[in-house]
Amino acid sequence: MSSHDDVSVEPSSVQLGLPKVNGVSTPPFQANGNGTHTPPLQKLNGHGCSAKSTVIRLNGNPEERAACEKRMSSAVRTILECIGEDPDREGLLKTPERYAKAILWMTKGYEERLSDVINDAVFAEDHDEMVLVRDINISSLCEHHLVPFTGKVAIAYIPNGHVLGLSKLARIAEVFSRRLQVQERLTKQIALAVEEAIKPHGVAVVMEAS
């Protein structure tokens, strides 16, 4: 994957309830008596992917996870045979199991919900200047070839009555990067997640990766 920048900018919406956008569910906000709107984090279950296999992985029990890992190991053994290797030689005996565990770790973002990541780190704050976090390291897998790419992300937003704990911006970036990705979708998902969490006046995400 060549090195280039991707930028995603999300303007704030005036609607109280937003539809599901690009796979990120956006719950309605609850209006307060003073005309402001509080993000109902208890309803914030955005996951960003609704494929059947994703739901199974997200909610799977230990037995189901073990069975999935066993199928993956078998598939890796087949790959080794197809490329001309001997999966029974000493150096490769444990490779299928190791790779299965590794790929599950590299895609652990499929097992995380935004509500769990953000938790209670949304704070009411009368602050109207830009909040910017730069140089967030990310590591992901290109969905076209399943090869890794790394880079840095910058996230900026203008608050609208609420701010998000700074460390949570990095965690949001990690959740979406730990999935099969393309850079364009990754920046979009991060921006939509921030928009979903605190409804800022605007949010921008810039990423440079290679």
Backbone hydrogen bonds in HBPLUS format (Angstrom, degrees):
<---DONOR---> <-ACCEPTOR-->    atom                        ^
c    i                          cat <-CA-CA->   ^        H-A-AA   ^      H-
h    n   atom  resd res      DA  || num        DHA   H-A  angle D-A-AA Bond
n    s   type  num  typ     dist DA aas  dist angle  dist       angle   num
A0006-ASP N   A0207-MET O   2.81 MM 201  5.18 145.2  1.93 143.7 154.5     1
A0207-MET N   A0006-ASP O   2.80 MM 201  5.18 149.5  1.90 147.3 156.7     2
A0008-SER N   A0205-VAL O   2.79 MM 197  5.10 153.8  1.86 146.7 155.2     3
A0205-VAL N   A0008-SER O   2.74 MM 197  5.10 148.8  1.83 147.3 157.6     4
A0010-GLU N   A0203-VAL O   2.78 MM 193  5.26 163.1  1.81 155.8 161.7     5
A0203-VAL N   A0010-GLU O   3.07 MM 193  5.26 146.5  2.19 136.4 146.4     6
A0012-SER N   A0201-HIS O   3.17 MM 189  4.89 144.1  2.31 133.6 123.0     7
A0029-PHE N   A0016-LEU O   2.87 MM  13  5.52 158.1  1.92 154.1 158.9     8
A0021-VAL N   A0024-VAL O   3.30 MM   3  5.44 154.7  2.37 144.6 137.2     9
A0024-VAL N   A0021-VAL O   2.85 MM   3  5.44 169.5  1.87 128.5 130.6    10
A0038-THR N   A0030-GLN O   3.16 MM   8  5.69 155.3  2.22 159.3 154.9    11
A0032-ASN N   A0036-THR O   2.82 MM   4  5.44 171.6  1.83 160.2 159.6    12
A0035-GLY N   A0032-ASN O   3.16 MM   3  5.52 160.9  2.20 115.6 117.1    13
A0041-LEU N   A0039-PRO O   2.96 MM   2  5.69 122.8  2.30 112.4  96.0    14
A0043-LYS N   A0040-PRO O   2.79 MM   3  5.56 161.0  1.82 124.8 131.3    15
A0044-LEU N   A0041-LEU O   3.02 MM   3  4.75 155.5  2.08  98.5 106.4    16
A0045-ASN N   A0043-LYS O   2.99 MM   2  5.88 116.6  2.41 114.5  97.8    17
A0114-LEU N   A0046-GLY O   2.95 MM  68  5.49 171.3  1.96 171.7 170.9    18
A0054-THR N   A0051-ALA O   2.99 MM   3  5.11 123.8  2.32  98.3 113.4    19
A0055-VAL N   A0051-ALA O   3.06 MM   4  6.45 156.8  2.12 156.6 162.2    20
A0056-ILE N   A0052-LYS O   3.05 MM   4  6.34 155.9  2.11 148.6 155.4    21
A0057-ARG N   A0053-SER O   2.99 MM   4  6.20 158.4  2.04 142.2 147.6    22
A0058-LEU N   A0054-THR O   2.84 MM   4  6.01 160.1  1.88 151.8 157.9    23
A0059-ASN N   A0055-VAL O   3.03 MM   4  6.13 151.6  2.11 146.5 152.5    24
A0060-GLY N   A0056-ILE O   2.81 MM   4  5.40 108.3  2.33 141.2 155.5    25
A0065-ARG N   A0061-ASN O   2.98 MM   4  6.25 157.7  2.03 158.7 166.0    26
A0066-ALA N   A0062-PRO O   2.94 MM   4  6.11 156.4  2.00 146.0 152.1    27
A0067-ALA N   A0063-GLU O   3.00 MM   4  6.22 155.0  2.06 145.6 152.3    28
A0068-CYS N   A0064-GLU O   2.97 MM   4  6.17 153.2  2.05 144.2 151.3    29
A0069-GLU N   A0065-ARG O   2.95 MM   4  6.20 159.7  1.99 149.2 154.4    30
A0070-LYS N   A0066-ALA O   2.98 MM   4  6.20 149.2  2.07 143.6 152.0    31
A0071-ARG N   A0067-ALA O   3.05 MM   4  6.35 153.9  2.12 145.9 152.0    32
A0072-MET N   A0068-CYS O   3.00 MM   4  6.29 156.2  2.06 149.8 156.5    33
A0073-SER N   A0069-GLU O   2.95 MM   4  6.18 156.6  2.01 145.8 152.0    34
A0074-SER N   A0070-LYS O   3.06 MM   4  6.30 155.3  2.12 145.6 151.8    35
A0075-ALA N   A0071-ARG O   3.00 MM   4  6.28 150.8  2.09 143.9 152.0    36
A0076-VAL N   A0072-MET O   2.94 MM   4  6.26 154.0  2.01 152.1 158.9    37
A0077-ARG N   A0073-SER O   3.00 MM   4  6.28 153.6  2.07 146.6 153.9    38
A0078-THR N   A0074-SER O   3.09 MM   4  6.40 151.4  2.17 143.4 150.7    39
A0079-ILE N   A0075-ALA O   3.01 MM   4  6.37 152.4  2.09 145.6 153.1    40
A0080-LEU N   A0076-VAL O   2.95 MM   4  6.27 159.5  1.99 153.1 157.8    41
A0081-GLU N   A0077-ARG O   3.08 MM   4  6.38 155.6  2.14 147.2 153.3    42
A0082-CYS N   A0078-THR O   2.92 MM   4  6.16 155.7  1.98 149.8 156.9    43
A0083-ILE N   A0079-ILE O   3.02 MM   4  6.27 141.3  2.17 151.0 159.9    44
A0085-GLU N   A0080-LEU O   2.90 MM   5  5.26 151.3  1.99 167.0 159.0    45
A0084-GLY N   A0081-GLU O   3.13 MM   3  5.32 157.8  2.19 105.3 111.8    46
A0089-ARG N   A0086-ASP O   3.08 MM   3  5.70 172.1  2.09 122.8 124.6    47
A0092-LEU N   A0089-ARG O   3.00 MM   3  5.64 150.5  2.09 120.7 129.4    48
A0095-THR N   A0092-LEU O   3.13 MM   3  4.91 145.8  2.25  97.3 107.6    49
A0098-ARG N   A0094-LYS O   2.95 MM   4  6.13 162.8  1.98 157.9 163.7    50
A0099-TYR N   A0095-THR O   2.80 MM   4  5.91 166.2  1.82 160.5 163.6    51
A0100-ALA N   A0096-PRO O   3.02 MM   4  6.14 158.3  2.07 143.8 149.8    52
A0101-LYS N   A0097-GLU O   3.10 MM   4  6.33 163.0  2.13 149.3 152.9    53
A0102-ALA N   A0098-ARG O   2.90 MM   4  6.10 153.8  1.97 146.4 154.7    54
A0103-ILE N   A0099-TYR O   2.83 MM   4  6.01 167.0  1.84 159.8 161.3    55
A0104-LEU N   A0100-ALA O   3.14 MM   4  6.25 151.1  2.22 141.8 149.4    56
A0105-TRP N   A0101-LYS O   3.07 MM   4  6.30 149.2  2.16 141.5 149.6    57
A0106-MET N   A0102-ALA O   2.87 MM   4  6.16 158.0  1.92 151.5 158.1    58
A0107-THR N   A0103-ILE O   3.10 MM   4  6.16 124.3  2.42 132.9 145.1    59
A0108-LYS N   A0105-TRP O   3.25 MM   3  5.03 154.9  2.32 112.9 108.7    60
A0110-TYR N   A0107-THR O   3.21 MM   3  6.24 173.4  2.22 128.7 129.7    61
A0111-GLU N   A0108-LYS O   2.94 MM   3  5.49 161.6  1.97 116.6 122.8    62
A0109-GLY N   A0178-ARG O   2.88 MM  69  4.60 140.5  2.04 132.5 135.8    63
A0112-GLU N   A0109-GLY O   3.29 MM   3  5.33 168.2  2.31 109.3 110.2    64
A0116-ASP N   A0113-ARG O   3.11 MM   3  5.40 126.0  2.41 102.2 115.0    65
A0117-VAL N   A0113-ARG O   3.11 MM   4  6.43 153.6  2.18 149.1 157.1    66
A0118-ILE N   A0114-LEU O   2.84 MM   4  5.94 176.6  1.84 161.7 162.1    67
A0119-ASN N   A0115-SER O   2.95 MM   4  5.60 148.6  2.05 129.8 139.9    68
A0121-ALA N   A0118-ILE O   3.00 MM   3  5.74 165.5  2.02 144.8 149.6    69
A0165-GLY N   A0121-ALA O   2.92 MM  44  5.25 159.2  1.96 156.2 159.7    70
A0123-PHE N   A0163-VAL O   2.89 MM  40  5.33 167.7  1.90 156.1 160.3    71
A0163-VAL N   A0123-PHE O   2.81 MM  40  5.33 156.4  1.86 151.4 158.8    72
A0125-GLU N   A0161-GLY O   3.00 MM  36  5.40 155.8  2.06 118.1 125.9    73
A0131-VAL N   A0157-TYR O   2.82 MM  26  5.42 169.9  1.83 164.7 167.4    74
A0157-TYR N   A0131-VAL O   2.94 MM  26  5.42 150.9  2.03 147.2 156.7    75
A0133-VAL N   A0155-ILE O   2.93 MM  22  5.43 163.0  1.96 156.6 162.2    76
A0155-ILE N   A0133-VAL O   2.92 MM  22  5.43 156.8  1.97 157.5 161.3    77
A0136-ILE N   A0153-VAL O   2.95 MM  17  4.89 169.4  1.96 147.2 147.4    78
A0153-VAL N   A0136-ILE O   2.81 MM  17  4.89 148.9  1.90 130.5 140.8    79
A0138-ILE N   A0151-GLY O   2.96 MM  13  5.46 162.1  1.99 146.5 146.5    80
A0151-GLY N   A0138-ILE O   3.12 MM  13  5.46 148.7  2.22 148.2 147.0    81
A0140-SER N   A0149-PHE O   2.90 MM   9  5.49 169.6  1.91 167.0 170.4    82
A0149-PHE N   A0140-SER O   2.95 MM   9  5.49 152.7  2.02 137.3 141.2    83
A0181-GLN N   A0141-LEU O   2.89 MM  40  6.06 168.9  1.90 167.0 170.4    84
A0142-CYS N   A0147-VAL O   2.79 MM   5  5.46 169.0  1.81 160.5 156.7    85
A0146-LEU N   A0142-CYS O   2.74 MM   4  5.08 136.7  1.93 151.4 160.3    86
A0143-GLU N   A0181-GLN O   3.04 MM  38  5.24 156.2  2.10 138.2 139.4    87
A0210-SER N   A0150-THR O   2.92 MM  60  5.86 156.9  1.97 169.4 175.6    88
A0152-LYS N   A0208-GLU O   2.96 MM  56  5.59 153.3  2.03 153.5 158.0    89
A0208-GLU N   A0152-LYS O   3.05 MM  56  5.59 159.8  2.09 158.8 164.8    90
A0154-ALA N   A0206-VAL O   2.76 MM  52  5.16 157.0  1.81 156.7 163.0    91
A0206-VAL N   A0154-ALA O   2.91 MM  52  5.16 162.5  1.94 150.5 156.4    92
A0156-ALA N   A0204-ALA O   2.90 MM  48  5.25 166.1  1.92 161.5 163.2    93
A0204-ALA N   A0156-ALA O   2.77 MM  48  5.25 162.0  1.80 154.7 158.8    94
A0158-ILE N   A0202-GLY O   3.02 MM  44  5.57 153.4  2.09 153.4 158.3    95
A0201-HIS N   A0158-ILE O   2.79 MM  43  5.38 151.5  1.87 165.1 170.3    96
A0168-LYS N   A0165-GLY O   2.85 MM   3  5.41 142.8  1.99 116.0 127.2    97
A0169-LEU N   A0166-LEU O   3.14 MM   3  5.60 144.8  2.27 108.8 117.6    98
A0171-ARG N   A0167-SER O   3.17 MM   4  6.51 150.5  2.26 140.3 149.0    99
A0172-ILE N   A0168-LYS O   2.84 MM   4  6.04 153.2  1.91 147.1 153.1   100
A0173-ALA N   A0169-LEU O   3.13 MM   4  6.38 160.7  2.17 144.4 149.2   101
A0174-GLU N   A0170-ALA O   2.97 MM   4  6.23 149.2  2.07 142.3 151.1   102
A0175-VAL N   A0171-ARG O   2.91 MM   4  6.16 160.3  1.95 152.1 156.4   103
A0176-PHE N   A0172-ILE O   3.30 MM   4  6.59 167.1  2.32 155.0 155.9   104
A0177-SER N   A0173-ALA O   2.99 MM   4  6.04 144.6  2.12 141.6 152.2   105
A0178-ARG N   A0174-GLU O   2.94 MM   4  5.99 143.8  2.08 151.3 158.1   106
A0186-LEU N   A0182-VAL O   3.03 MM   4  6.21 161.2  2.06 158.0 164.1   107
A0187-THR N   A0183-GLN O   3.11 MM   4  6.32 167.5  2.12 156.4 156.8   108
A0188-LYS N   A0184-GLU O   3.33 MM   4  6.46 155.7  2.39 137.2 144.1   109
A0189-GLN N   A0185-ARG O   2.84 MM   4  6.06 160.3  1.88 156.6 161.2   110
A0190-ILE N   A0186-LEU O   3.09 MM   4  6.29 159.9  2.13 150.7 155.7   111
A0191-ALA N   A0187-THR O   3.07 MM   4  6.24 165.3  2.09 147.8 151.7   112
A0192-LEU N   A0188-LYS O   2.93 MM   4  6.15 162.8  1.96 152.6 157.4   113
A0193-ALA N   A0189-GLN O   2.94 MM   4  6.05 148.2  2.04 142.5 151.0   114
A0194-VAL N   A0190-ILE O   3.12 MM   4  6.45 157.3  2.18 152.1 156.7   115
A0195-GLU N   A0191-ALA O   3.00 MM   4  6.23 161.0  2.03 148.8 154.8   116
A0196-GLU N   A0192-LEU O   2.79 MM   4  5.94 152.5  1.86 144.0 151.7   117
A0197-ALA N   A0193-ALA O   3.00 MM   4  6.16 145.9  2.12 141.7 150.4   118
A0198-ILE N   A0194-VAL O   3.16 MM   4  6.32 169.0  2.17 159.7 159.4   119
A0199-LYS N   A0195-GLU O   3.00 MM   4  4.72 143.6  2.14 128.4 134.4   120
